[in-house]
Amino acid sequence: MTDLSAAQGEQAAQALRQSNIPALRRLAVVGSESQLVLTGRVPSYYIKQLAQEAILPHLAGRELVNRVVVSRS
């Protein structure tokens, strides 16, 4: 991973940490030169979509892999 990819991955993670939605602040983002991978657990598909939308501006041409699991528990 280049310094630029690491910085962009950190920017995406920061966008989630600054969210008003607690479930988004608990998600993780891992970046590489070709992908940003979003992982964690949220209580609804709506919040899963919000998480994805929050990091879209940080993709910089990379693929988004959304591995967030929807679970009420």
C-alpha positions in Angstrom: 0.0 0.0 0.0 1.4 3.4 -0.9 1.4 6.4 1.4 -1.3 8.0 -0.7 -3.6 4.9 -0.5 -3.1 4.7 3.3 -3.9 8.4 3.6 -7.1 8.1 1.6 -8.2 5.0 3.6 -7.6 7.0 6.7 -9.7 9.9 5.4 -12.5 7.4 4.6 -12.3 6.0 8.2 -12.3 9.5 9.6 -15.5 10.4 7.7 -17.2 7.5 9.4 -15.8 8.4 12.9 -17.2 11.9 12.5 -20.7 10.6 11.8 -23.6 11.5 14.1 -24.7 7.8 13.8 -23.0 5.6 16.4 -23.2 2.5 14.2 -21.1 4.2 11.5 -18.4 5.2 14.0 -17.8 1.5 14.8 -17.1 0.4 11.2 -13.6 -0.2 9.8 -12.1 0.8 6.5 -9.0 -0.9 5.0 -7.5 0.6 1.9 -5.2 -0.7 -0.8 -4.1 0.7 -4.1 -7.1 -0.9 -5.8 -9.8 -1.2 -3.1 -11.4 0.2 0.0 -13.0 -2.5 2.1 -15.7 -1.5 4.6 -16.4 -4.0 7.4 -18.4 -4.1 10.6 -22.0 -4.6 11.7 -25.0 -2.3 11.5 -28.7 -2.6 12.6 -30.3 -1.8 9.2 -29.7 -1.8 5.4 -30.3 1.9 5.5 -27.3 2.5 7.8 -25.2 0.1 5.6 -26.1 2.4 2.6 -25.2 5.5 4.6 -21.8 4.0 5.4 -21.1 3.3 1.8 -22.2 6.9 0.8 -19.9 8.4 3.5 -16.8 6.9 2.0 -17.6 7.2 -1.7 -15.8 10.6 -2.0 -12.6 8.9 -0.8 -12.5 6.1 -3.4 -10.2 8.0 -5.8 -10.8 5.5 -8.6 -10.7 2.4 -6.3 -13.3 -0.3 -6.0 -15.5 -0.2 -2.9 -16.0 -3.6 -1.2 -18.9 -3.3 1.3 -18.6 -6.2 3.7 -20.9 -4.7 6.4 -23.2 -7.2 7.9 -26.8 -6.2 8.8 -27.8 -7.7 12.2 -30.0 -6.5 15.0 -28.0 -8.3 17.7 
